[in-house]
Amino acid sequence: MELSARNQLDATVKDVKVGTIMAEVTVDVGGQELVSVITRKSAEGLGLKEGDPIVVVIKATEVMLARE
């Protein structure tokens, strides 16, 4: 699948918590965790499970940066 979004990161699914309407998906991106909240239907449609390789696509109007 080709997308216009340029912020695409290869990742691995670490955890999927499915609720009534939404699902919380935790992924590992090069040793860093990222959490995405998607619809339950989307999570089920993708068949997400721990260990699956996945591509994280970030399309946002705002990205904040902070210095530690």
N, CA, C and O atoms as a DFTB+ gen file, in Angstrom:
272 C
 N C O
     1  1       0.846      -1.175       0.000
     2  2       0.000       0.000       0.000
     3  2       0.890       1.237       0.000
     4  3       1.826       1.328       0.795
     5  1       0.612       2.170      -0.868
     6  2       1.350       3.424      -0.911
     7  2       0.521       4.521      -0.269
     8  3      -0.685       4.621      -0.498
     9  1       1.183       5.345       0.542
    10  2       0.524       6.461       1.219
    11  2       1.304       7.736       0.969
    12  3       2.507       7.697       0.711
    13  1       0.621       8.861       1.045
    14  2       1.294      10.145       0.892
    15  2       2.009      10.559       2.171
    16  3       2.908      11.399       2.127
    17  1       1.627       9.986       3.306
    18  2       2.262      10.332       4.578
    19  2       3.728       9.916       4.552
    20  3       4.048       8.783       4.192
    21  1       4.607      10.818       4.927
    22  2       6.047      10.542       4.887
    23  2       6.576       9.994       6.206
    24  3       7.658       9.407       6.234
    25  1       5.854      10.168       7.274
    26  2       6.302       9.718       8.585
    27  2       5.847       8.284       8.822
    28  3       4.828       8.043       9.470
    29  1       6.614       7.338       8.290
    30  2       6.292       5.921       8.413
    31  2       7.427       5.227       9.152
    32  3       8.590       5.338       8.763
    33  1       7.087       4.514      10.216
    34  2       8.081       3.866      11.060
    35  2       7.805       2.371      11.148
    36  3       6.675       1.962      11.416
    37  1       8.829       1.554      10.924
    38  2       8.685       0.115      11.110
    39  2       8.643      -0.176      12.600
    40  3       9.432       0.378      13.366
    41  1       7.729      -1.042      13.015
    42  2       7.535      -1.317      14.433
    43  2       7.093      -2.761      14.634
    44  3       6.840      -3.498      13.680
    45  1       7.007      -3.142      15.916
    46  2       6.516      -4.458      16.310
    47  2       5.435      -4.266      17.364
    48  3       5.614      -3.488      18.301
    49  1       4.324      -4.961      17.220
    50  2       3.236      -4.871      18.198
    51  2       3.691      -5.511      19.514
    52  3       4.137      -6.659      19.534
    53  1       3.572      -4.758      20.608
    54  2       3.920      -5.272      21.939
    55  2       2.695      -5.724      22.704
    56  3       2.745      -6.703      23.448
    57  1       1.566      -4.994      22.520
    58  2       0.373      -5.303      23.308
    59  2      -0.850      -4.721      22.614
    60  3      -0.783      -3.666      21.984
    61  1      -1.960      -5.423      22.742
    62  2      -3.241      -4.945      22.221
    63  2      -4.277      -5.129      23.316
    64  3      -4.543      -6.251      23.747
    65  1      -4.862      -4.025      23.763
    66  2      -5.935      -4.063      24.767
    67  2      -7.221      -3.646      24.074
    68  3      -7.380      -2.489      23.685
    69  1      -8.126      -4.581      23.924
    70  2      -9.372      -4.326      23.200
    71  2     -10.484      -4.031      24.194
    72  3     -10.732      -4.803      25.120
    73  1     -11.151      -2.894      23.986
    74  2     -12.294      -2.527      24.810
    75  2     -13.582      -2.703      24.034
    76  3     -13.601      -3.345      22.984
    77  1     -14.643      -2.141      24.544
    78  2     -15.949      -2.263      23.906
    79  2     -15.983      -1.570      22.547
    80  3     -16.517      -2.106      21.576
    81  1     -15.402      -0.364      22.495
    82  2     -15.448       0.421      21.264
    83  2     -14.051       0.683      20.698
    84  3     -13.869       0.696      19.480
    85  1     -13.070       0.890      21.570
    86  2     -11.721       1.255      21.150
    87  2     -10.706       0.176      21.528
    88  3     -10.983      -0.697      22.350
    89  1      -9.531       0.257      20.911
    90  2      -8.418      -0.631      21.240
    91  2      -7.166       0.224      21.431
    92  3      -6.931       1.178      20.689
    93  1      -6.374      -0.130      22.430
    94  2      -5.111       0.549      22.687
    95  2      -3.993      -0.380      22.218
    96  3      -3.851      -1.494      22.721
    97  1      -3.207       0.083      21.257
    98  2      -2.157      -0.740      20.670
    99  2      -0.803      -0.124      21.033
   100  3      -0.523       1.027      20.700
   101  1       0.028      -0.909      21.719
   102  2       1.369      -0.473      22.079
   103  2       2.342      -1.136      21.116
   104  3       2.293      -2.348      20.905
   105  1       3.232      -0.329      20.532
   106  2       4.210      -0.852      19.576
   107  2       5.616      -0.446      20.003
   108  3       5.803       0.531      20.729
   109  1       6.590      -1.206      19.544
   110  2       7.993      -0.902      19.781
   111  2       8.590      -0.380      18.476
   112  3       8.557      -1.045      17.441
   113  1       9.132       0.826      18.561
   114  2       9.793       1.444      17.406
   115  2      11.256       1.642      17.783
   116  3      11.608       2.648      18.399
   117  1      12.094       0.704      17.423
   118  2      13.525       0.830      17.719
   119  2      13.842       1.009      19.183
   120  3      14.728       1.788      19.536
   121  1      13.130       0.297      20.043
   122  2      13.375       0.389      21.485
   123  2      12.534       1.431      22.200
   124  3      12.602       1.535      23.425
   125  1      11.746       2.199      21.473
   126  2      10.859       3.191      22.069
   127  2       9.415       2.735      21.913
   128  3       9.025       2.233      20.859
   129  1       8.624       2.912      22.967
   130  2       7.205       2.544      22.897
   131  2       6.356       3.688      22.381
   132  3       6.569       4.851      22.723
   133  1       5.409       3.338      21.566
   134  2       4.424       4.283      21.052
   135  2       3.067       3.645      21.271
   136  3       2.919       2.437      21.086
   137  1       2.081       4.424      21.659
   138  2       0.738       3.904      21.892
   139  2      -0.229       4.590      20.940
   140  3      -0.222       5.813      20.799
   141  1      -1.054       3.792      20.295
   142  2      -2.077       4.309      19.390
   143  2      -3.439       3.806      19.853
   144  3      -3.590       2.644      20.230
   145  1      -4.411       4.680      19.821
   146  2      -5.782       4.290      20.142
   147  2      -6.568       4.290      18.839
   148  3      -6.696       5.318      18.174
   149  1      -7.089       3.127      18.488
   150  2      -7.847       2.963      17.246
   151  2      -9.170       2.286      17.576
   152  3      -9.360       1.808      18.694
   153  1     -10.070       2.240      16.626
   154  2     -11.339       1.579      16.887
   155  2     -11.127       0.072      17.035
   156  3     -10.196      -0.503      16.471
   157  1     -11.999      -0.535      17.792
   158  2     -11.945      -1.988      17.963
   159  2     -12.079      -2.686      16.605
   160  3     -11.379      -3.656      16.314
   161  1     -12.993      -2.169      15.786
   162  2     -13.220      -2.752      14.468
   163  2     -11.936      -2.718      13.631
   164  3     -11.627      -3.686      12.936
   165  1     -11.192      -1.617      13.692
   166  2      -9.935      -1.514      12.951
   167  2      -8.904      -2.514      13.467
   168  3      -8.224      -3.173      12.679
   169  1      -8.791      -2.626      14.779
   170  2      -7.837      -3.569      15.374
   171  2      -8.176      -5.003      14.972
   172  3      -7.292      -5.788      14.630
   173  1      -9.451      -5.330      15.017
   174  2      -9.877      -6.677      14.638
   175  2      -9.670      -6.911      13.144
   176  3      -9.276      -8.003      12.735
   177  1      -9.933      -5.889      12.329
   178  2      -9.747      -6.001      10.893
   179  2      -8.289      -6.224      10.513
   180  3      -7.990      -6.948       9.563
   181  1      -7.378      -5.593      11.266
   182  2      -5.952      -5.768      11.023
   183  2      -5.434      -7.075      11.620
   184  3      -4.347      -7.533      11.269
   185  1      -6.211      -7.671      12.520
   186  2      -5.806      -8.921      13.156
   187  2      -4.547      -8.762      13.998
   188  3      -3.702      -9.657      14.030
   189  1      -4.420      -7.626      14.682
   190  2      -3.207      -7.324      15.430
   191  2      -3.005      -8.246      16.623
   192  3      -3.931      -8.520      17.388
   193  1      -1.749      -8.725      16.764
   194  2      -1.391      -9.514      17.939
   195  2       0.078      -9.282      18.275
   196  3       0.850      -8.834      17.427
   197  1       0.454      -9.581      19.492
   198  2       1.814      -9.364      19.960
   199  2       2.829     -10.040      19.039
   200  3       2.668     -11.194      18.643
   201  1       3.876      -9.286      18.712
   202  2       4.946      -9.805      17.867
   203  2       4.788      -9.504      16.391
   204  3       5.729      -9.688      15.619
   205  1       3.615      -9.046      15.984
   206  2       3.381      -8.728      14.571
   207  2       4.222      -7.539      14.123
   208  3       4.312      -6.544      14.841
   209  1       4.837      -7.627      12.949
   210  2       5.480      -6.434      12.377
   211  2       4.383      -5.510      11.855
   212  3       3.370      -5.969      11.328
   213  1       4.595      -4.219      12.006
   214  2       3.571      -3.243      11.611
   215  2       4.275      -1.971      11.159
   216  3       5.429      -1.740      11.521
   217  1       3.608      -1.165      10.391
   218  2       4.127       0.149      10.023
   219  2       3.271       1.201      10.724
   220  3       2.047       1.213      10.592
   221  1       3.930       2.077      11.467
   222  2       3.255       3.184      12.138
   223  2       3.278       4.360      11.175
   224  3       4.343       4.764      10.709
   225  1       2.115       4.907      10.876
   226  2       2.010       6.057       9.983
   227  2       1.537       7.239      10.814
   228  3       0.477       7.184      11.437
   229  1       2.323       8.301      10.821
   230  2       1.982       9.488      11.605
   231  2       1.601      10.595      10.641
   232  3       2.420      11.046       9.840
   233  1       0.370      11.023      10.722
   234  2      -0.131      12.129       9.905
   235  2      -0.808      13.087      10.877
   236  3      -1.912      12.828      11.356
   237  1      -0.136      14.188      11.160
   238  2      -0.657      15.114      12.167
   239  2      -0.477      16.553      11.702
   240  3       0.399      16.861      10.894
   241  1      -1.318      17.413      12.224
   242  2      -1.177      18.830      11.919
   243  2      -0.199      19.498      12.872
   244  3       0.260      20.610      12.610
   245  1       0.128      18.826      13.983
   246  2       1.046      19.403      14.960
   247  2       1.865      18.303      15.602
   248  3       1.323      17.283      16.029
   249  1       3.172      18.509      15.670
   250  2       4.073      17.601      16.386
   251  2       4.897      18.460      17.317
   252  3       5.552      19.406      16.878
   253  1       4.872      18.138      18.602
   254  2       5.615      18.928      19.591
   255  2       6.942      18.266      19.891
   256  3       7.045      17.040      19.915
   257  1       7.963      19.086      20.120
   258  2       9.280      18.619      20.508
   259  2       9.627      19.216      21.856
   260  3       9.248      20.348      22.157
   261  1      10.353      18.449      22.677
   262  2      10.781      18.938      23.989
   263  2      12.210      18.518      24.235
   264  3      12.631      17.450      23.792
   265  1      12.947      19.333      24.925
   266  2      14.320      19.011      25.304
   267  2      14.301      18.466      26.719
   268  3      13.631      19.009      27.597
   269  1      15.047      17.380      26.932
   270  2      15.111      16.812      28.298
   271  2      16.161      17.485      29.101
   272  3      16.360      17.143      30.267
